Amino acid sequence: MGNDAGTFNVGLCYKLGTGVEKDEKKAFEYYKKSAEMGVADGMYYVGEFYRLGIVVEKNIDIAFEWYPLLNHILVIEQNMNFFNGYHMINLKILKR
């Protein structure tokens, strides 16, 4: 599966049992695949699985290895959103 959002969503389906039998082990596998593709939500859930010990051995150190990656992705997204918003404001000013 090459689609990052699709991979995350398959994990979500397994986590919730939506359209498939609920399977937290498969959910973790898909969340991890999506996290490795750069999906921020996938990184969060991988961290949570390790923090809470869901289908993996509880390991706070590994959990917190995923959270900085999440923060890095979110900062990049926020900066992109800020830049795009700033650019749009400038375009509106120029149109007047």
N, C-alpha and C positions, 0 to 999 in steps of 0.2 A: 504494500500500500504506500503510495508516494505522496498522498495529500496530507499535509500536517493537520489541518483542522478536521478532516475526515477521520484520521487516526485517533485524534483526541475524542471525537464523538463516538467512535466505536467503543472506546474505553468507558465513556459515560453510559452508554447503553448497557454494557456488562455490569457496571457498578450499580445502576438503578434497576436492572432487569427489564429494560424497555425493548420489546421485540425479541429478546433472547433470554435464556435462563440466567438469572443473576449469578455472576461469577467474579468475585473480587480478585482472584489471581489473574484472570484474563484482563480485567479492568486495569490492574497494575501494569501488566505487560504493554498494553496499548497506551496508557498514560506515559510510561517510560519512553516508548518509541516516539510519541509526540513531543515529549520534553527534549529528547535528543535532536529533534527537528527544529527546536527553538520555540515551541508553543508555551507561552507563559503559564496558562492554566494547567498544562501537563506537568510543568516543573513544580507548581504549587502542590498538586495532588501526589506526585512522587514523594515530595517532602513530607506531606501529611501521612502517607502510608508508612514511611519510616518513623516518623515522630510518634505515631500511635501504635505501631507494630501490627499493621493490617497486612496479612499474608507474607510479611517479611519480618525478620527479627527487629524488634524495636531498637532504633539506633539514632539518638539525637544528633550525633556528629554528622552522620550521612544526611539526615534530614536538613540540617543547616547548610550543608554543601549545596543543596538545591535552591535554597532561598536567596543567596546572593546572586545566583544566575537569574532568578526571577526578577530581583530588583534591577539588575542590569538591563534586562529586556524591557521592563516597564519604564525605566528612565529614558531609554532610546525611543520608545513609543511616545512618551510625553513630550520629548524634545521634538519629535517629528510633528506631533499634533500642534505644538506651539509654533513651530516654524510655518506649518501650513496655515494656521490661523493668522499669524502675523502677515504672511504673504497675501492672504485674502483681504485683510484689512487694508494693506497698501494698495491692492488692486482697486478696492472700492473708493479709496481716496483719489486715486488717479482718474477714475471715471467721472468724478464730479467736476 
